[in-house]
Amino acid sequence: MHVECDPKGRRWNYETCLEIAPLTLEINALKRERNAIILTHSYVEPEIVYGVGDYKGDSYFLSLKAKEAQADVILFAGVVFMAETAKILSPQATVLVPDRGSGCSLADSITGEDVRRLKALYPDAATVCYINSTAEVKAECDVCVTSGNVYSIVAALPQERILFVPDRLMADNIRNELVRRGVKKEIISSDGTCMVHEEFDVAQIEQARAQFPGLKVVSHPECTEAVARASDFVGSTGEMMRYVTSTAAPYFLMLTECGLVGRLEVESPEKNFIGGCRLCPYMKLNSLEKIRDLLRAPRPEQIVTLDEDLRRRAARCIDRMFELTPATS
């Protein structure tokens, strides 16, 4: 993978793999002993994704796997709100998170109390939360969405007014896309942003297009609407992967977190990526060492617990997402 996509500056080769082999072997043995599975988001480091992860993907795919899990232990290599989602969907399992400090600028931007205040201001609105939100926020909302199913779910809601939390930039892109599709909705948003995706700008795209003829620019709907308009494709993590693998182009500029570029370089080695990605410091708090120590003896703060009433209310919000998501998503 590109050196700039790895925060430790490693080049992945046979020798590097030999270095981490003892850790990965120990973790995989511990998984068998504990009847554990590891869900890995595409943004975490490659040695986790490919060395010890049982399932790898975006938030929607991993939420499905959490719902289906029969394991005694679910370890979520991602960020805290994802581990909370796993606990909501598999309450019988012990859910673990390697680093309790692995937050999210979106999820941390709003509380359940904030949502209640917004709902009081817009009592006729359907309250829709992006999956990048805490359990207490999900518990206050009518339906959860991901970047892959948001347009179809919002369009299907009977209410014309939609209160969307917590991503202001995604709300802008939802508004624009629904207009393009001829769907009449009023989108009201809170003010959160993703610290990774908000940093990309149009000047970066223009410079890259001038330098690399035939370039395809691929971005996430957490980016600004100006970046979305200047891109060739805008979609969820999973959709971006499918677009790249199915598109013939000499170069790709991926305006998202670097972990996805690392996956694409492994799984589509014939493609050329010119850089431009950014690192999420929270995702990079996951490590093999932390995962090994967690499976050996979890500390209390690494075990995800939720009040049962809150969990049930949050589960209704997520279950509604599964009900409204088209089968092709």
N, C-alpha and C positions, 0 to 999 in steps of 0.2 A: 504494500500500500504506500501511498505518498507519505513521506516523512512528516509533512506539515499536518497530516491528519492524525498523527499519533503523538499525544502530549509527552511521551517519554522519549521521542525521537528515535524509535526503533525501526529497523527495516525487517520485515517479516520474511524469514528464510528458515532453512532446516536447522541451523544452529540456534536461532531464537526459539524455535519450537522445542528443541531439546531442553533448553533452560527452564521452560515452564512445565514440562511434562510431569515432573514429580508432583507438582501442585494439582494439576488437572486430574491425574490419576487418583490422588488422595481424595479430592472432592467427589469424583464420580463413585468412589468406593463408599464414601459417607452418604451419598444420595441413596445408594442401595440399602445401606444399613437403616436409614431413617425413613424409608419409603417416601423420599422427597423428589420433587421436580423443581427445576429452575426455569423460570420465565425470563427471557432476556429481551429487552427493548433494543431495537436496531442502533440506538445511539451509544450503547456501552461499548467497551473496548473489545477488539476482535478475539482475544484469548478467552473472554467470557462467552461471547456469542458462539464461537466454534469449538471451544475446548470443553465447556461444561453445560452450556444451555441446552435444555430439552426442546424448547420452542423459542423461536426468534421472530420478531415482527413488530407491527405498530400497535397502538393502544387497543384498537378494536379487535384485532386478531388475538392478542394476549388476553383480553377480557373474556373472549369466547373460551379460550383454553382454561382460564381460571374457573369459569362456570362448569366446564366439563370435567375438571380434575377429580381424580379418585385418590390422590396422594394424601398421606397423613400430614405432610409438610409442603408448603409452597414457598419457595424463596424467590422473591422478585428482584431481579437485577435491573433496576431502573430508578425511579424516584418514588417518594413516599405515597403520593396520591395514587399511583398505580398499585402499590401494595395494599392500600386501603380498598381499592376496587376489587382486588382479588379476595379480600376478607369479606366484603359485602356479598360476593357471588358464591363463595365457598366457606360459609361460616363454621363448618365442621372441621376445617383444616387449621393447622397452626401456620400462620402466615408470617414470614420473616423478611426484614429489609436490612441489607448489609450496613447502611449508614443512615442513621435517623436525620442527619443533616442534609440529606439529598432532597432538597425541596424543589420548588418550581416557581419562577417569577409570576406565572399566571395563577397557579393554584393559591399562592401566598398573597395574591392581591385582593382577595375578597373573603369575607366570612359569612357564616350562616345568618348572622344578625344583619349584615349589609344587604343580603338578599331579601330578608323580611322587610327592611325599610324600602327597598326598591319596589317590591310587590305592593306595598301599601300605596305607593305613588301611582302605580299602573295596575289597578285591580282587574282590569279587563284583559290583561295580556297573558299569553301563555309564557311560562318561565322555562327557558331552555338553557341548560348548562353544557358547556364544552366538557369533554371528559377530563381535561386538565383542570380539575377542581377537586376540592377536598370532599370527604364523605359528608361533612355537615352542610356543605353547599348543595351537594346532590340531594340531600334529604329535604331541602326546601324547594326543589324544582320539579316541574311536571315531566320533563324528559331530558335525557342526556344525549349528546351527539358527539360524533367524531368528525374530523375534517373530511372523511370519506363519505359519510352519510348525511351530513348536515343539510344540504340543499333539498334532498328528497324528504327528509323528516319535517323541516320547517314548512315546506310547500304543502305537506299533507295535514298540517294542524288546522283546525277549523277557525282559530282566532286569526284576525288580520293583524293584530298588534303582537309583536314578539319581544319579550325581554330576554336578551341574550347576555350571558355572563360566562367567563370574565374577560374575554379577549376583544378589545376595541377594534384591533386591526382585522381580525377575522370577521367581525360584524360588518365592517366596511365592505369586505369582499363578498360576504353573503348577500348584502344589499345589492351590490352591483350584478352578481350572478343571477339573482332572482329577477331583477329587471330584465336582464338579457333573455331569461326564459319566459318572460311574460307573466310572472307570478307577482301578484300584488300583496305585499306585506310591509308593515312599518316595523323596522328593526331599531330597538332601543338597546344600548349596550352600557356596561360598566367600563372601567378605564384600564383594565389590565393589558399587559403586552408580554410577549415572549422575549426574553433578553437576548436570545440568539437571533431570531428571525427579524426583529425590528431593526437590526443594524445594517441589513443589506440596503443598497440604494441603486438608483437608476444609472448613476455615473459609472458604477462598477460594471453594469451590464453593457453600457455603450462602449466602454474601453475594451471589454472582452470581445464584443462583436467586431470591433475594428481590427483586433489582433488575430482573431481566429475565424476566418470566413467559413460559413456553413454551420456555425455554432448553434446548438440548441440550449436555451436557457430554461431551467426547470426550477420551480419555486414552490413554496408551501403557502397555504392561505393564511398563515400567521404573519406573513410579510405584509408590508404596506401595500395599499391599492395601487400606487404608482409602480412598484416592483411587479405586482401581479399583471398589470396591463402590459408591461414591457417584456414579459416572459412568453415563451412558446408553450409552456404547459404549467398549470398550477394544480396541485393535488396533494393528497395525504401521502404519508411515508410509503405505504404500500402501492398507491397509484403512481408515485414517482418511479418506484422500482420497475413497475410494469411498463411504464412509458419508455424508460431508457432501454430496457431489454428488447422492446418491440420496434424501436425507432432507429433507422439508419441515419447516422450523422457523423461527421468527422470528429466533432468535439462536443462535450457537454459541460455546462456550467451549472453546478448544483448549489442552489441557494437554500441551504438547510444545514443541519448539524453534521459534523464530519464523520460521525459513526456510520451514517448511511452511505457516504461515499466509500468508506472502507469496505462495507459489505458489497457494494456494486463492483469495486475493483477485484474482489475475490470471485464473485459469482458471474461477472461479465468482463473477463480479462481482455476481451477484444475491443472494449470501449475505451475512449480517451477522455479523461477528466482533467480540466485545467485548473482545478483548485477553486478557491473562493468560499469554501465552507467555513463554518465557525464552530468552536467547541462549546458544549454546555458544561460548565464546571460542576453542576450537580450530578449529571450522568457519570462524569469521570471520577466521582467519589467511590464508585463501585470498583472492586479489585478482587483478584483471585484470593489474595491473603485474607481479606475480610470475609469472603464467602466461605473459605475453609474454616476460619475461626468461628463463624456463625453456626455452621453445621455441627461443629464440635460441641459448642456450649453457648447458646444465644444468651445475650444479656437482656434484662427485662425491657429496656427501651427499644430493642430490636424486634420484639414480638408485637405485632399489630393487633390491638384490641379496640373494639367499638361497642358503645352502648347498643343494646339489642333493639330498642325502639328506633334509634337513629339509623341503625343498619337496615332495618326493615323498610323505613321510608326511603332511604337511598337506593335500596334494591328495587323498589317500585319504579323509581326514576330510570334506572338502567334497564330493567325488564321492558319498560315502554320503548326504549331505544331498540331493543332486539325485535319487538313486535312491529315497529315501523320501518325497520331497515329492509330495503329490497333484497330479495334472495340473491341477486347478482353482485351485491356489495362484498 
